[in-house]
Each structure stands twice: as C-alpha cells, then as structure tokens.
Amino acid sequence: MKKRILICLASSMFILSICPTIINASSDFSINTTSSINSTVLPKKDIVGYQYKKVNNIIYRRLYNFSANKPLSDWERI
C-alpha cells in the first residue's frame, strides 16, 4: 500500500513538473489599434467631488458632479 502511494505521488509530481513546459502561451498574436486622432474617448465614470464655499468665515460644502456640472447634494456646514 505504501509503495502504491509513493508511486502515485512520484508520478503526479513528475506530471506537474512537465505541465508548465507543455502549456506555453502563444507568441504569435495581433493587436488591433486605432488611431487616437480619429477616435474620441468617452469617460465611463463621473468625476464626483466636493465643492467648497466660504460665507462669513463659515465653510460650506456640497457633493458635486464635475462631469455633468450638477450638484448632488445641498450645501452643508462643516
């Protein structure tokens, strides 16, 4: 029984050591590129951040979508 387990373990180690040499990544591939002059890049994520203002030495902020130029929240005192 121990001999059988030892043979199975040795054969599996041998097979696993050979696998990386058999499975190679293909080096012949093509990349389709487009000219950056003819294509336009559209943003996929909105740029969102805080807008700040100071009134009578009191600082206020609101969440603002800079991509759409729209406020997302009301002014809140900090």
Secondary structure, 3 states (H helix, E strand, C coil): CHHHHHHHHHHHHHHHHHHHHHCCCCCCCCCCCCCCCCCCCCCCCCCEEEEEEEECCEEEEEEEECCCCEECCCCEEC
